[in-house]
Each structure stands twice: as structure tokens, then as C-alpha cells.
Amino acid sequence: GVYDYSIYWDKDTNILFACQKTKGEESSQDMGANPIVQKWWDYMADIMEVNPDNSPVTIPLPEVFHMD
């Protein structure tokens, strides 16, 4: 389940992004190997910036809120 929650700020767009971390045997990075996640990336590729494997492009952002 979820064990913490953070909000990040993109100062270039003034947009906030929320993120939650999960407990379990798989990390959020391991999810990229899941065929369902890969299918979702393919489905979303035409409306977001993606890497050559259709995984989302990520940009480091400063954390502005955190709650355990």
C-alpha cells in the first residue's frame, strides 16, 4: 500500500505533481516491465513526451510537500 505522499513543483509551468510511494515486492520502477504498463505507455505515447521505448520522459522537480 501507499506509505508516503509528496508534491513536486515545476517552476517553468507552475504546475504541481503529486506522487505516492508503494510497499510491496515490486518497486515503481519494476512496473515498467509489466506488459499492462507497457501497453498503457503505448496508448498514451501520442499525447505525452516519451522515450524510444514509449516510457514517459521524466524531469527532476523540487519537492514542496511531504507526508509519511
mmCIF file of the N, C-alpha and C atoms, coordinates in Angstrom:
data_MODEL
# 
_entry.id   MODEL 
# 
loop_
_atom_site.group_PDB 
_atom_site.id 
_atom_site.type_symbol 
_atom_site.label_atom_id 
_atom_site.label_alt_id 
_atom_site.label_comp_id 
_atom_site.label_asym_id 
_atom_site.label_entity_id 
_atom_site.label_seq_id 
_atom_site.pdbx_PDB_ins_code 
_atom_site.Cartn_x 
_atom_site.Cartn_y 
_atom_site.Cartn_z 
_atom_site.occupancy 
_atom_site.B_iso_or_equiv 
_atom_site.pdbx_formal_charge 
_atom_site.auth_seq_id 
_atom_site.auth_comp_id 
_atom_site.auth_asym_id 
_atom_site.auth_atom_id 
_atom_site.pdbx_PDB_model_num 
ATOM 1   N N  . GLY A 1 1  ? 0.797  -1.185 0.000   1.00 0.00 ? 1  GLY A N  1 
ATOM 2   C CA . GLY A 1 1  ? 0.000  0.000  0.000   1.00 0.00 ? 1  GLY A CA 1 
ATOM 3   C C  . GLY A 1 1  ? 0.849  1.262  0.000   1.00 0.00 ? 1  GLY A C  1 
ATOM 4   N N  . VAL A 1 2  ? 0.199  2.372  0.001   1.00 0.00 ? 2  VAL A N  1 
ATOM 5   C CA . VAL A 1 2  ? 0.874  3.673  -0.017  1.00 0.00 ? 2  VAL A CA 1 
ATOM 6   C C  . VAL A 1 2  ? 1.463  3.961  1.357   1.00 0.00 ? 2  VAL A C  1 
ATOM 7   N N  . TYR A 1 3  ? 2.723  4.399  1.395   1.00 0.00 ? 3  TYR A N  1 
ATOM 8   C CA . TYR A 1 3  ? 3.320  4.749  2.676   1.00 0.00 ? 3  TYR A CA 1 
ATOM 9   C C  . TYR A 1 3  ? 3.845  6.168  2.745   1.00 0.00 ? 3  TYR A C  1 
ATOM 10  N N  . ASP A 1 4  ? 3.864  6.896  1.684   1.00 0.00 ? 4  ASP A N  1 
ATOM 11  C CA . ASP A 1 4  ? 4.115  8.331  1.782   1.00 0.00 ? 4  ASP A CA 1 
ATOM 12  C C  . ASP A 1 4  ? 3.604  9.060  0.552   1.00 0.00 ? 4  ASP A C  1 
ATOM 13  N N  . TYR A 1 5  ? 3.533  10.361 0.690   1.00 0.00 ? 5  TYR A N  1 
ATOM 14  C CA . TYR A 1 5  ? 2.904  11.191 -0.332  1.00 0.00 ? 5  TYR A CA 1 
ATOM 15  C C  . TYR A 1 5  ? 3.706  12.477 -0.449  1.00 0.00 ? 5  TYR A C  1 
ATOM 16  N N  . SER A 1 6  ? 4.045  12.866 -1.671  1.00 0.00 ? 6  SER A N  1 
ATOM 17  C CA . SER A 1 6  ? 4.816  14.092 -1.897  1.00 0.00 ? 6  SER A CA 1 
ATOM 18  C C  . SER A 1 6  ? 4.197  14.898 -3.027  1.00 0.00 ? 6  SER A C  1 
ATOM 19  N N  . ILE A 1 7  ? 4.447  16.196 -2.989  1.00 0.00 ? 7  ILE A N  1 
ATOM 20  C CA . ILE A 1 7  ? 4.037  17.089 -4.071  1.00 0.00 ? 7  ILE A CA 1 
ATOM 21  C C  . ILE A 1 7  ? 5.286  17.802 -4.570  1.00 0.00 ? 7  ILE A C  1 
ATOM 22  N N  . TYR A 1 8  ? 5.411  17.859 -5.883  1.00 0.00 ? 8  TYR A N  1 
ATOM 23  C CA . TYR A 1 8  ? 6.552  18.495 -6.536  1.00 0.00 ? 8  TYR A CA 1 
ATOM 24  C C  . TYR A 1 8  ? 6.059  19.650 -7.388  1.00 0.00 ? 8  TYR A C  1 
ATOM 25  N N  . TRP A 1 9  ? 6.928  20.630 -7.599  1.00 0.00 ? 9  TRP A N  1 
ATOM 26  C CA . TRP A 1 9  ? 6.558  21.848 -8.320  1.00 0.00 ? 9  TRP A CA 1 
ATOM 27  C C  . TRP A 1 9  ? 7.447  22.039 -9.536  1.00 0.00 ? 9  TRP A C  1 
ATOM 28  N N  . ASP A 1 10 ? 6.815  22.225 -10.687 1.00 0.00 ? 10 ASP A N  1 
ATOM 29  C CA . ASP A 1 10 ? 7.532  22.582 -11.912 1.00 0.00 ? 10 ASP A CA 1 
ATOM 30  C C  . ASP A 1 10 ? 7.484  24.097 -12.034 1.00 0.00 ? 10 ASP A C  1 
ATOM 31  N N  . LYS A 1 11 ? 8.589  24.758 -11.714 1.00 0.00 ? 11 LYS A N  1 
ATOM 32  C CA . LYS A 1 11 ? 8.594  26.224 -11.697 1.00 0.00 ? 11 LYS A CA 1 
ATOM 33  C C  . LYS A 1 11 ? 8.434  26.818 -13.088 1.00 0.00 ? 11 LYS A C  1 
ATOM 34  N N  . ASP A 1 12 ? 8.792  26.057 -14.143 1.00 0.00 ? 12 ASP A N  1 
ATOM 35  C CA . ASP A 1 12 ? 8.650  26.576 -15.506 1.00 0.00 ? 12 ASP A CA 1 
ATOM 36  C C  . ASP A 1 12 ? 7.193  26.687 -15.940 1.00 0.00 ? 12 ASP A C  1 
ATOM 37  N N  . THR A 1 13 ? 6.353  25.769 -15.460 1.00 0.00 ? 13 THR A N  1 
ATOM 38  C CA . THR A 1 13 ? 4.941  25.766 -15.852 1.00 0.00 ? 13 THR A CA 1 
ATOM 39  C C  . THR A 1 13 ? 4.013  26.153 -14.704 1.00 0.00 ? 13 THR A C  1 
ATOM 40  N N  . ASN A 1 14 ? 4.566  26.222 -13.491 1.00 0.00 ? 14 ASN A N  1 
ATOM 41  C CA . ASN A 1 14 ? 3.799  26.486 -12.277 1.00 0.00 ? 14 ASN A CA 1 
ATOM 42  C C  . ASN A 1 14 ? 2.743  25.401 -12.020 1.00 0.00 ? 14 ASN A C  1 
ATOM 43  N N  . ILE A 1 15 ? 3.087  24.168 -12.377 1.00 0.00 ? 15 ILE A N  1 
ATOM 44  C CA . ILE A 1 15 ? 2.191  23.026 -12.192 1.00 0.00 ? 15 ILE A CA 1 
ATOM 45  C C  . ILE A 1 15 ? 2.720  22.164 -11.047 1.00 0.00 ? 15 ILE A C  1 
ATOM 46  N N  . LEU A 1 16 ? 1.799  21.669 -10.213 1.00 0.00 ? 16 LEU A N  1 
ATOM 47  C CA . LEU A 1 16 ? 2.136  20.760 -9.129  1.00 0.00 ? 16 LEU A CA 1 
ATOM 48  C C  . LEU A 1 16 ? 1.866  19.321 -9.565  1.00 0.00 ? 16 LEU A C  1 
ATOM 49  N N  . PHE A 1 17 ? 2.718  18.412 -9.123  1.00 0.00 ? 17 PHE A N  1 
ATOM 50  C CA . PHE A 1 17 ? 2.576  16.995 -9.424  1.00 0.00 ? 17 PHE A CA 1 
ATOM 51  C C  . PHE A 1 17 ? 2.614  16.217 -8.119  1.00 0.00 ? 17 PHE A C  1 
ATOM 52  N N  . ALA A 1 18 ? 1.654  15.341 -7.920  1.00 0.00 ? 18 ALA A N  1 
ATOM 53  C CA . ALA A 1 18 ? 1.607  14.518 -6.717  1.00 0.00 ? 18 ALA A CA 1 
ATOM 54  C C  . ALA A 1 18 ? 2.196  13.147 -7.012  1.00 0.00 ? 18 ALA A C  1 
ATOM 55  N N  . CYS A 1 19 ? 2.807  12.563 -5.990  1.00 0.00 ? 19 CYS A N  1 
ATOM 56  C CA . CYS A 1 19 ? 3.434  11.255 -6.131  1.00 0.00 ? 19 CYS A CA 1 
ATOM 57  C C  . CYS A 1 19 ? 3.216  10.475 -4.843  1.00 0.00 ? 19 CYS A C  1 
ATOM 58  N N  . GLN A 1 20 ? 2.909  9.201  -4.977  1.00 0.00 ? 20 GLN A N  1 
ATOM 59  C CA . GLN A 1 20 ? 2.796  8.348  -3.805  1.00 0.00 ? 20 GLN A CA 1 
ATOM 60  C C  . GLN A 1 20 ? 3.727  7.162  -3.979  1.00 0.00 ? 20 GLN A C  1 
ATOM 61  N N  . LYS A 1 21 ? 4.269  6.677  -2.880  1.00 0.00 ? 21 LYS A N  1 
ATOM 62  C CA . LYS A 1 21 ? 5.143  5.506  -2.911  1.00 0.00 ? 21 LYS A CA 1 
ATOM 63  C C  . LYS A 1 21 ? 4.364  4.313  -2.386  1.00 0.00 ? 21 LYS A C  1 
ATOM 64  N N  . THR A 1 22 ? 4.737  3.149  -2.880  1.00 0.00 ? 22 THR A N  1 
ATOM 65  C CA . THR A 1 22 ? 4.006  1.947  -2.504  1.00 0.00 ? 22 THR A CA 1 
ATOM 66  C C  . THR A 1 22 ? 4.926  0.931  -1.844  1.00 0.00 ? 22 THR A C  1 
ATOM 67  N N  . LYS A 1 23 ? 4.340  0.104  -0.991  1.00 0.00 ? 23 LYS A N  1 
ATOM 68  C CA . LYS A 1 23 ? 5.051  -1.014 -0.373  1.00 0.00 ? 23 LYS A CA 1 
ATOM 69  C C  . LYS A 1 23 ? 4.728  -2.268 -1.163  1.00 0.00 ? 23 LYS A C  1 
ATOM 70  N N  . GLY A 1 24 ? 5.624  -3.210 -1.108  1.00 0.00 ? 24 GLY A N  1 
ATOM 71  C CA . GLY A 1 24 ? 5.406  -4.477 -1.772  1.00 0.00 ? 24 GLY A CA 1 
ATOM 72  C C  . GLY A 1 24 ? 6.714  -4.979 -2.343  1.00 0.00 ? 24 GLY A C  1 
ATOM 73  N N  . GLU A 1 25 ? 6.643  -6.080 -3.021  1.00 0.00 ? 25 GLU A N  1 
ATOM 74  C CA . GLU A 1 25 ? 7.857  -6.686 -3.547  1.00 0.00 ? 25 GLU A CA 1 
ATOM 75  C C  . GLU A 1 25 ? 8.384  -5.967 -4.778  1.00 0.00 ? 25 GLU A C  1 
ATOM 76  N N  . GLU A 1 26 ? 7.536  -5.321 -5.544  1.00 0.00 ? 26 GLU A N  1 
ATOM 77  C CA . GLU A 1 26 ? 7.972  -4.615 -6.743  1.00 0.00 ? 26 GLU A CA 1 
ATOM 78  C C  . GLU A 1 26 ? 8.066  -3.125 -6.465  1.00 0.00 ? 26 GLU A C  1 
ATOM 79  N N  . SER A 1 27 ? 9.118  -2.496 -7.006  1.00 0.00 ? 27 SER A N  1 
ATOM 80  C CA . SER A 1 27 ? 9.218  -1.040 -6.917  1.00 0.00 ? 27 SER A CA 1 
ATOM 81  C C  . SER A 1 27 ? 8.432  -0.427 -8.063  1.00 0.00 ? 27 SER A C  1 
ATOM 82  N N  . SER A 1 28 ? 8.228  0.871  -8.000  1.00 0.00 ? 28 SER A N  1 
ATOM 83  C CA . SER A 1 28 ? 7.528  1.541  -9.098  1.00 0.00 ? 28 SER A CA 1 
ATOM 84  C C  . SER A 1 28 ? 8.322  1.416  -10.390 1.00 0.00 ? 28 SER A C  1 
ATOM 85  N N  . GLN A 1 29 ? 9.655  1.315  -10.299 1.00 0.00 ? 29 GLN A N  1 
ATOM 86  C CA . GLN A 1 29 ? 10.484 1.150  -11.490 1.00 0.00 ? 29 GLN A CA 1 
ATOM 87  C C  . GLN A 1 29 ? 10.296 -0.235 -12.105 1.00 0.00 ? 29 GLN A C  1 
ATOM 88  N N  . ASP A 1 30 ? 10.041 -1.245 -11.276 1.00 0.00 ? 30 ASP A N  1 
ATOM 89  C CA . ASP A 1 30 ? 9.798  -2.597 -11.776 1.00 0.00 ? 30 ASP A CA 1 
ATOM 90  C C  . ASP A 1 30 ? 8.518  -2.672 -12.594 1.00 0.00 ? 30 ASP A C  1 
ATOM 91  N N  . MET A 1 31 ? 7.602  -1.762 -12.329 1.00 0.00 ? 31 MET A N  1 
ATOM 92  C CA . MET A 1 31 ? 6.331  -1.767 -13.048 1.00 0.00 ? 31 MET A CA 1 
ATOM 93  C C  . MET A 1 31 ? 6.542  -1.609 -14.553 1.00 0.00 ? 31 MET A C  1 
ATOM 94  N N  . GLY A 1 32 ? 7.641  -0.987 -14.977 1.00 0.00 ? 32 GLY A N  1 
ATOM 95  C CA . GLY A 1 32 ? 7.905  -0.789 -16.398 1.00 0.00 ? 32 GLY A CA 1 
ATOM 96  C C  . GLY A 1 32 ? 8.053  -2.080 -17.179 1.00 0.00 ? 32 GLY A C  1 
ATOM 97  N N  . ALA A 1 33 ? 8.351  -3.173 -16.503 1.00 0.00 ? 33 ALA A N  1 
ATOM 98  C CA . ALA A 1 33 ? 8.468  -4.471 -17.164 1.00 0.00 ? 33 ALA A CA 1 
ATOM 99  C C  . ALA A 1 33 ? 7.114  -5.160 -17.329 1.00 0.00 ? 33 ALA A C  1 
ATOM 100 N N  . ASN A 1 34 ? 6.082  -4.634 -16.706 1.00 0.00 ? 34 ASN A N  1 
ATOM 101 C CA . ASN A 1 34 ? 4.750  -5.228 -16.765 1.00 0.00 ? 34 ASN A CA 1 
ATOM 102 C C  . ASN A 1 34 ? 4.121  -4.953 -18.131 1.00 0.00 ? 34 ASN A C  1 
ATOM 103 N N  . PRO A 1 35 ? 3.653  -5.993 -18.839 1.00 0.00 ? 35 PRO A N  1 
ATOM 104 C CA . PRO A 1 35 ? 3.048  -5.796 -20.158 1.00 0.00 ? 35 PRO A CA 1 
ATOM 105 C C  . PRO A 1 35 ? 1.854  -4.838 -20.152 1.00 0.00 ? 35 PRO A C  1 
ATOM 106 N N  . ILE A 1 36 ? 1.104  -4.804 -19.067 1.00 0.00 ? 36 ILE A N  1 
ATOM 107 C CA . ILE A 1 36 ? -0.044 -3.890 -18.995 1.00 0.00 ? 36 ILE A CA 1 
ATOM 108 C C  . ILE A 1 36 ? 0.441  -2.446 -18.937 1.00 0.00 ? 36 ILE A C  1 
ATOM 109 N N  . VAL A 1 37 ? 1.501  -2.189 -18.163 1.00 0.00 ? 37 VAL A N  1 
ATOM 110 C CA . VAL A 1 37 ? 2.072  -0.838 -18.092 1.00 0.00 ? 37 VAL A CA 1 
ATOM 111 C C  . VAL A 1 37 ? 2.624  -0.440 -19.460 1.00 0.00 ? 37 VAL A C  1 
ATOM 112 N N  . GLN A 1 38 ? 3.321  -1.349 -20.125 1.00 0.00 ? 38 GLN A N  1 
ATOM 113 C CA . GLN A 1 38 ? 3.862  -1.053 -21.451 1.00 0.00 ? 38 GLN A CA 1 
ATOM 114 C C  . GLN A 1 38 ? 2.746  -0.758 -22.449 1.00 0.00 ? 38 GLN A C  1 
ATOM 115 N N  . LYS A 1 39 ? 1.648  -1.489 -22.348 1.00 0.00 ? 39 LYS A N  1 
ATOM 116 C CA . LYS A 1 39 ? 0.502  -1.226 -23.220 1.00 0.00 ? 39 LYS A CA 1 
ATOM 117 C C  . LYS A 1 39 ? -0.056 0.175  -22.955 1.00 0.00 ? 39 LYS A C  1 
ATOM 118 N N  . TRP A 1 40 ? -0.119 0.570  -21.674 1.00 0.00 ? 40 TRP A N  1 
ATOM 119 C CA . TRP A 1 40 ? -0.587 1.910  -21.313 1.00 0.00 ? 40 TRP A CA 1 
ATOM 120 C C  . TRP A 1 40 ? 0.339  2.971  -21.893 1.00 0.00 ? 40 TRP A C  1 
ATOM 121 N N  . TRP A 1 41 ? 1.661  2.781  -21.777 1.00 0.00 ? 41 TRP A N  1 
ATOM 122 C CA . TRP A 1 41 ? 2.620  3.725  -22.354 1.00 0.00 ? 41 TRP A CA 1 
ATOM 123 C C  . TRP A 1 41 ? 2.380  3.880  -23.849 1.00 0.00 ? 41 TRP A C  1 
ATOM 124 N N  . ASP A 1 42 ? 2.197  2.749  -24.546 1.00 0.00 ? 42 ASP A N  1 
ATOM 125 C CA . ASP A 1 42 ? 1.953  2.801  -25.993 1.00 0.00 ? 42 ASP A CA 1 
ATOM 126 C C  . ASP A 1 42 ? 0.681  3.585  -26.296 1.00 0.00 ? 42 ASP A C  1 
ATOM 127 N N  . TYR A 1 43 ? -0.351 3.350  -25.507 1.00 0.00 ? 43 TYR A N  1 
ATOM 128 C CA . TYR A 1 43 ? -1.631 4.032  -25.695 1.00 0.00 ? 43 TYR A CA 1 
ATOM 129 C C  . TYR A 1 43 ? -1.496 5.535  -25.489 1.00 0.00 ? 43 TYR A C  1 
ATOM 130 N N  . MET A 1 44 ? -0.691 5.957  -24.529 1.00 0.00 ? 44 MET A N  1 
ATOM 131 C CA . MET A 1 44 ? -0.543 7.365  -24.178 1.00 0.00 ? 44 MET A CA 1 
ATOM 132 C C  . MET A 1 44 ? 0.547  8.088  -24.971 1.00 0.00 ? 44 MET A C  1 
ATOM 133 N N  . ALA A 1 45 ? 1.334  7.366  -25.747 1.00 0.00 ? 45 ALA A N  1 
ATOM 134 C CA . ALA A 1 45 ? 2.521  7.938  -26.397 1.00 0.00 ? 45 ALA A CA 1 
ATOM 135 C C  . ALA A 1 45 ? 2.217  9.130  -27.297 1.00 0.00 ? 45 ALA A C  1 
ATOM 136 N N  . ASP A 1 46 ? 1.044  9.177  -27.879 1.00 0.00 ? 46 ASP A N  1 
ATOM 137 C CA . ASP A 1 46 ? 0.746  10.288 -28.796 1.00 0.00 ? 46 ASP A CA 1 
ATOM 138 C C  . ASP A 1 46 ? 0.338  11.570 -28.071 1.00 0.00 ? 46 ASP A C  1 
ATOM 139 N N  . ILE A 1 47 ? 0.154  11.512 -26.748 1.00 0.00 ? 47 ILE A N  1 
ATOM 140 C CA . ILE A 1 47 ? -0.242 12.730 -26.031 1.00 0.00 ? 47 ILE A CA 1 
ATOM 141 C C  . ILE A 1 47 ? 0.741  13.136 -24.931 1.00 0.00 ? 47 ILE A C  1 
ATOM 142 N N  . MET A 1 48 ? 1.911  12.479 -24.867 1.00 0.00 ? 48 MET A N  1 
ATOM 143 C CA . MET A 1 48 ? 2.913  12.874 -23.877 1.00 0.00 ? 48 MET A CA 1 
ATOM 144 C C  . MET A 1 48 ? 4.307  12.654 -24.448 1.00 0.00 ? 48 MET A C  1 
ATOM 145 N N  . GLU A 1 49 ? 5.291  13.332 -23.856 1.00 0.00 ? 49 GLU A N  1 
ATOM 146 C CA . GLU A 1 49 ? 6.670  13.117 -24.269 1.00 0.00 ? 49 GLU A CA 1 
ATOM 147 C C  . GLU A 1 49 ? 7.113  11.743 -23.798 1.00 0.00 ? 49 GLU A C  1 
ATOM 148 N N  . VAL A 1 50 ? 7.727  10.987 -24.718 1.00 0.00 ? 50 VAL A N  1 
ATOM 149 C CA . VAL A 1 50 ? 8.143  9.629  -24.391 1.00 0.00 ? 50 VAL A CA 1 
ATOM 150 C C  . VAL A 1 50 ? 9.575  9.373  -24.854 1.00 0.00 ? 50 VAL A C  1 
ATOM 151 N N  . ASN A 1 51 ? 10.173 8.362  -24.250 1.00 0.00 ? 51 ASN A N  1 
ATOM 152 C CA . ASN A 1 51 ? 11.476 7.850  -24.656 1.00 0.00 ? 51 ASN A CA 1 
ATOM 153 C C  . ASN A 1 51 ? 11.279 6.884  -25.820 1.00 0.00 ? 51 ASN A C  1 
ATOM 154 N N  . PRO A 1 52 ? 12.369 6.406  -26.438 1.00 0.00 ? 52 PRO A N  1 
ATOM 155 C CA . PRO A 1 52 ? 12.219 5.480  -27.572 1.00 0.00 ? 52 PRO A CA 1 
ATOM 156 C C  . PRO A 1 52 ? 11.387 4.232  -27.274 1.00 0.00 ? 52 PRO A C  1 
ATOM 157 N N  . ASP A 1 53 ? 11.354 3.773  -25.999 1.00 0.00 ? 53 ASP A N  1 
ATOM 158 C CA . ASP A 1 53 ? 10.538 2.600  -25.647 1.00 0.00 ? 53 ASP A CA 1 
ATOM 159 C C  . ASP A 1 53 ? 9.117  2.966  -25.230 1.00 0.00 ? 53 ASP A C  1 
ATOM 160 N N  . ASN A 1 54 ? 8.726  4.237  -25.454 1.00 0.00 ? 54 ASN A N  1 
ATOM 161 C CA . ASN A 1 54 ? 7.416  4.789  -25.094 1.00 0.00 ? 54 ASN A CA 1 
ATOM 162 C C  . ASN A 1 54 ? 7.223  4.983  -23.598 1.00 0.00 ? 54 ASN A C  1 
ATOM 163 N N  . SER A 1 55 ? 8.264  4.781  -22.791 1.00 0.00 ? 55 SER A N  1 
ATOM 164 C CA . SER A 1 55 ? 8.156  5.120  -21.369 1.00 0.00 ? 55 SER A CA 1 
ATOM 165 C C  . SER A 1 55 ? 8.132  6.641  -21.249 1.00 0.00 ? 55 SER A C  1 
ATOM 166 N N  . PRO A 1 56 ? 7.458  7.179  -20.244 1.00 0.00 ? 56 PRO A N  1 
ATOM 167 C CA . PRO A 1 56 ? 7.354  8.633  -20.116 1.00 0.00 ? 56 PRO A CA 1 
ATOM 168 C C  . PRO A 1 56 ? 8.710  9.297  -19.859 1.00 0.00 ? 56 PRO A C  1 
ATOM 169 N N  . VAL A 1 57 ? 8.908  10.464 -20.459 1.00 0.00 ? 57 VAL A N  1 
ATOM 170 C CA . VAL A 1 57 ? 10.081 11.279 -20.151 1.00 0.00 ? 57 VAL A CA 1 
ATOM 171 C C  . VAL A 1 57 ? 9.902  11.826 -18.743 1.00 0.00 ? 57 VAL A C  1 
ATOM 172 N N  . THR A 1 58 ? 10.945 11.785 -17.951 1.00 0.00 ? 58 THR A N  1 
ATOM 173 C CA . THR A 1 58 ? 10.870 12.298 -16.586 1.00 0.00 ? 58 THR A CA 1 
ATOM 174 C C  . THR A 1 58 ? 11.814 13.480 -16.414 1.00 0.00 ? 58 THR A C  1 
ATOM 175 N N  . ILE A 1 59 ? 11.418 14.418 -15.573 1.00 0.00 ? 59 ILE A N  1 
ATOM 176 C CA . ILE A 1 59 ? 12.194 15.623 -15.290 1.00 0.00 ? 59 ILE A CA 1 
ATOM 177 C C  . ILE A 1 59 ? 12.278 15.773 -13.775 1.00 0.00 ? 59 ILE A C  1 
ATOM 178 N N  . PRO A 1 60 ? 13.492 15.907 -13.209 1.00 0.00 ? 60 PRO A N  1 
ATOM 179 C CA . PRO A 1 60 ? 13.592 16.108 -11.760 1.00 0.00 ? 60 PRO A CA 1 
ATOM 180 C C  . PRO A 1 60 ? 12.928 17.423 -11.339 1.00 0.00 ? 60 PRO A C  1 
ATOM 181 N N  . LEU A 1 61 ? 12.122 17.377 -10.284 1.00 0.00 ? 61 LEU A N  1 
ATOM 182 C CA . LEU A 1 61 ? 11.422 18.560 -9.772  1.00 0.00 ? 61 LEU A CA 1 
ATOM 183 C C  . LEU A 1 61 ? 11.669 18.694 -8.273  1.00 0.00 ? 61 LEU A C  1 
ATOM 184 N N  . PRO A 1 62 ? 11.673 19.923 -7.748  1.00 0.00 ? 62 PRO A N  1 
ATOM 185 C CA . PRO A 1 62 ? 11.846 20.085 -6.304  1.00 0.00 ? 62 PRO A CA 1 
ATOM 186 C C  . PRO A 1 62 ? 10.589 19.664 -5.536  1.00 0.00 ? 62 PRO A C  1 
ATOM 187 N N  . GLU A 1 63 ? 10.811 18.992 -4.414  1.00 0.00 ? 63 GLU A N  1 
ATOM 188 C CA . GLU A 1 63 ? 9.703  18.593 -3.544  1.00 0.00 ? 63 GLU A CA 1 
ATOM 189 C C  . GLU A 1 63 ? 9.271  19.792 -2.706  1.00 0.00 ? 63 GLU A C  1 
ATOM 190 N N  . VAL A 1 64 ? 7.959  20.070 -2.701  1.00 0.00 ? 64 VAL A N  1 
ATOM 191 C CA . VAL A 1 64 ? 7.438  21.207 -1.934  1.00 0.00 ? 64 VAL A CA 1 
ATOM 192 C C  . VAL A 1 64 ? 6.540  20.776 -0.772  1.00 0.00 ? 64 VAL A C  1 
ATOM 193 N N  . PHE A 1 65 ? 6.210  19.482 -0.700  1.00 0.00 ? 65 PHE A N  1 
ATOM 194 C CA . PHE A 1 65 ? 5.388  18.960 0.395   1.00 0.00 ? 65 PHE A CA 1 
ATOM 195 C C  . PHE A 1 65 ? 5.690  17.483 0.553   1.00 0.00 ? 65 PHE A C  1 
ATOM 196 N N  . HIS A 1 66 ? 5.720  17.019 1.799   1.00 0.00 ? 66 HIS A N  1 
ATOM 197 C CA . HIS A 1 66 ? 5.913  15.591 2.053   1.00 0.00 ? 66 HIS A CA 1 
ATOM 198 C C  . HIS A 1 66 ? 5.144  15.191 3.311   1.00 0.00 ? 66 HIS A C  1 
ATOM 199 N N  . MET A 1 67 ? 4.489  14.023 3.238   1.00 0.00 ? 67 MET A N  1 
ATOM 200 C CA . MET A 1 67 ? 3.782  13.465 4.386   1.00 0.00 ? 67 MET A CA 1 
ATOM 201 C C  . MET A 1 67 ? 4.018  11.960 4.406   1.00 0.00 ? 67 MET A C  1 
ATOM 202 N N  . ASP A 1 68 ? 4.491  11.435 5.537   1.00 0.00 ? 68 ASP A N  1 
ATOM 203 C CA . ASP A 1 68 ? 4.688  9.980  5.666   1.00 0.00 ? 68 ASP A CA 1 
ATOM 204 C C  . ASP A 1 68 ? 3.388  9.287  5.917   1.00 0.00 ? 68 ASP A C  1 
# 
